[in-house]
Amino acid sequence: MKLKQLSVFLENRPGHLSHVSEVLAEAGINIVTMTLADTSEFGILRLIIRNWQRAKEVLEIAGFTVNTTDVLAIEVADEPGGLANILKVAEGGKLSVEYMYAFACKPKECALIVIRFDDPDHACTILKSAGIGIVSATEFYTEA
């Protein structure tokens, strides 16, 4: 149920972000979803890619520092309160959310939210027991 996410550390200077996309494009690797966070000195580009092992390899060969983490993709009702319901279950299960990002699948059907929990395995257990849909890697890459 967990997905592998790549975190690429980037200096805050022109061209670094485009260089990541160029390296992946040249290797024929498609980005499924991503988010970028920054500080004054560096940024963290978080990527979910179907062939994450190959992406990690080509990025490291190109000189990037890349870490791999486990995240969960969770189906969220695309309506007011959809996220609040998920977070209430997480809170009740004493789960700590480190970060998250979301995107819509199909208009008015559902949204997917990618969440990095401090303990992804425990999060799977808590969320599934509450009837919350955790998307498998196969489903994620088909829906996204």
Contacts in CASP RR format, 6 or more apart in sequence:
PFRMAT RR
TARGET T0000
AUTHOR 0000-0000-0000
METHOD contacts of the structure
MODEL  1
MKLKQLSVFLENRPGHLSHVSEVLAEAGINIVTMTLADTSEFGILRLIIR
NWQRAKEVLEIAGFTVNTTDVLAIEVADEPGGLANILKVAEGGKLSVEYM
YAFACKPKECALIVIRFDDPDHACTILKSAGIGIVSATEFYTEA
1 72 0 8 1.000
1 124 0 8 1.000
1 128 0 8 1.000
1 134 0 8 1.000
1 135 0 8 1.000
1 136 0 8 1.000
2 70 0 8 1.000
2 71 0 8 1.000
2 72 0 8 1.000
2 120 0 8 1.000
2 121 0 8 1.000
2 124 0 8 1.000
3 48 0 8 1.000
3 70 0 8 1.000
3 71 0 8 1.000
3 72 0 8 1.000
3 73 0 8 1.000
3 114 0 8 1.000
3 137 0 8 1.000
3 140 0 8 1.000
4 48 0 8 1.000
4 52 0 8 1.000
4 68 0 8 1.000
4 69 0 8 1.000
4 70 0 8 1.000
4 71 0 8 1.000
5 46 0 8 1.000
5 47 0 8 1.000
5 48 0 8 1.000
5 52 0 8 1.000
5 68 0 8 1.000
5 69 0 8 1.000
5 70 0 8 1.000
5 71 0 8 1.000
5 114 0 8 1.000
5 116 0 8 1.000
6 46 0 8 1.000
6 47 0 8 1.000
6 48 0 8 1.000
6 49 0 8 1.000
6 52 0 8 1.000
6 55 0 8 1.000
6 56 0 8 1.000
6 59 0 8 1.000
6 66 0 8 1.000
6 67 0 8 1.000
6 68 0 8 1.000
7 44 0 8 1.000
7 45 0 8 1.000
7 46 0 8 1.000
7 47 0 8 1.000
7 66 0 8 1.000
7 67 0 8 1.000
7 68 0 8 1.000
7 69 0 8 1.000
8 20 0 8 1.000
8 44 0 8 1.000
8 45 0 8 1.000
8 46 0 8 1.000
8 47 0 8 1.000
8 59 0 8 1.000
8 64 0 8 1.000
8 65 0 8 1.000
8 66 0 8 1.000
9 42 0 8 1.000
9 43 0 8 1.000
9 44 0 8 1.000
9 64 0 8 1.000
9 65 0 8 1.000
9 66 0 8 1.000
9 67 0 8 1.000
10 16 0 8 1.000
10 17 0 8 1.000
10 20 0 8 1.000
10 42 0 8 1.000
10 43 0 8 1.000
10 44 0 8 1.000
10 45 0 8 1.000
10 64 0 8 1.000
11 41 0 8 1.000
11 42 0 8 1.000
11 43 0 8 1.000
12 38 0 8 1.000
12 39 0 8 1.000
12 40 0 8 1.000
12 41 0 8 1.000
12 42 0 8 1.000
12 43 0 8 1.000
17 36 0 8 1.000
17 45 0 8 1.000
19 62 0 8 1.000
20 45 0 8 1.000
20 59 0 8 1.000
20 64 0 8 1.000
21 31 0 8 1.000
23 58 0 8 1.000
23 59 0 8 1.000
23 62 0 8 1.000
23 64 0 8 1.000
24 30 0 8 1.000
24 31 0 8 1.000
24 49 0 8 1.000
24 55 0 8 1.000
24 58 0 8 1.000
24 59 0 8 1.000
26 58 0 8 1.000
27 54 0 8 1.000
27 55 0 8 1.000
27 58 0 8 1.000
29 49 0 8 1.000
29 51 0 8 1.000
29 54 0 8 1.000
29 55 0 8 1.000
29 58 0 8 1.000
30 49 0 8 1.000
30 50 0 8 1.000
31 47 0 8 1.000
31 48 0 8 1.000
31 49 0 8 1.000
32 47 0 8 1.000
32 48 0 8 1.000
32 49 0 8 1.000
32 50 0 8 1.000
32 140 0 8 1.000
32 141 0 8 1.000
32 144 0 8 1.000
33 47 0 8 1.000
33 48 0 8 1.000
33 101 0 8 1.000
33 103 0 8 1.000
33 114 0 8 1.000
33 144 0 8 1.000
34 45 0 8 1.000
34 46 0 8 1.000
34 47 0 8 1.000
34 48 0 8 1.000
35 45 0 8 1.000
35 46 0 8 1.000
35 101 0 8 1.000
36 43 0 8 1.000
36 44 0 8 1.000
36 45 0 8 1.000
36 46 0 8 1.000
37 43 0 8 1.000
37 44 0 8 1.000
37 46 0 8 1.000
37 99 0 8 1.000
38 44 0 8 1.000
46 99 0 8 1.000
46 101 0 8 1.000
47 55 0 8 1.000
48 71 0 8 1.000
48 114 0 8 1.000
48 140 0 8 1.000
48 144 0 8 1.000
49 55 0 8 1.000
50 141 0 8 1.000
52 68 0 8 1.000
56 66 0 8 1.000
56 68 0 8 1.000
59 66 0 8 1.000
60 66 0 8 1.000
69 116 0 8 1.000
70 116 0 8 1.000
70 120 0 8 1.000
71 114 0 8 1.000
71 115 0 8 1.000
71 116 0 8 1.000
71 120 0 8 1.000
72 114 0 8 1.000
72 115 0 8 1.000
72 117 0 8 1.000
72 120 0 8 1.000
72 123 0 8 1.000
72 124 0 8 1.000
72 127 0 8 1.000
72 134 0 8 1.000
73 112 0 8 1.000
73 113 0 8 1.000
73 114 0 8 1.000
73 134 0 8 1.000
73 135 0 8 1.000
73 140 0 8 1.000
74 86 0 8 1.000
74 112 0 8 1.000
74 113 0 8 1.000
74 114 0 8 1.000
74 115 0 8 1.000
74 127 0 8 1.000
74 132 0 8 1.000
74 133 0 8 1.000
74 134 0 8 1.000
74 135 0 8 1.000
75 110 0 8 1.000
75 111 0 8 1.000
75 112 0 8 1.000
75 132 0 8 1.000
75 133 0 8 1.000
75 134 0 8 1.000
75 135 0 8 1.000
76 82 0 8 1.000
76 83 0 8 1.000
76 86 0 8 1.000
76 102 0 8 1.000
76 110 0 8 1.000
76 111 0 8 1.000
76 112 0 8 1.000
76 113 0 8 1.000
77 85 0 8 1.000
77 110 0 8 1.000
77 111 0 8 1.000
78 104 0 8 1.000
78 107 0 8 1.000
78 108 0 8 1.000
78 109 0 8 1.000
78 110 0 8 1.000
78 111 0 8 1.000
83 102 0 8 1.000
83 113 0 8 1.000
86 113 0 8 1.000
86 127 0 8 1.000
86 132 0 8 1.000
87 97 0 8 1.000
89 126 0 8 1.000
89 127 0 8 1.000
89 130 0 8 1.000
89 132 0 8 1.000
90 97 0 8 1.000
90 115 0 8 1.000
90 117 0 8 1.000
90 123 0 8 1.000
90 126 0 8 1.000
90 127 0 8 1.000
92 126 0 8 1.000
93 126 0 8 1.000
95 117 0 8 1.000
95 118 0 8 1.000
95 119 0 8 1.000
95 122 0 8 1.000
95 123 0 8 1.000
95 126 0 8 1.000
96 117 0 8 1.000
96 118 0 8 1.000
96 119 0 8 1.000
97 115 0 8 1.000
97 116 0 8 1.000
97 117 0 8 1.000
98 116 0 8 1.000
98 117 0 8 1.000
98 118 0 8 1.000
99 115 0 8 1.000
99 116 0 8 1.000
100 113 0 8 1.000
100 114 0 8 1.000
100 115 0 8 1.000
100 116 0 8 1.000
101 113 0 8 1.000
101 114 0 8 1.000
102 111 0 8 1.000
102 112 0 8 1.000
102 113 0 8 1.000
102 114 0 8 1.000
103 111 0 8 1.000
103 112 0 8 1.000
103 144 0 8 1.000
104 110 0 8 1.000
104 111 0 8 1.000
104 112 0 8 1.000
105 111 0 8 1.000
105 112 0 8 1.000
105 143 0 8 1.000
105 144 0 8 1.000
112 135 0 8 1.000
112 140 0 8 1.000
112 143 0 8 1.000
112 144 0 8 1.000
115 123 0 8 1.000
117 123 0 8 1.000
124 134 0 8 1.000
127 133 0 8 1.000
127 134 0 8 1.000
128 134 0 8 1.000
135 143 0 8 1.000
END
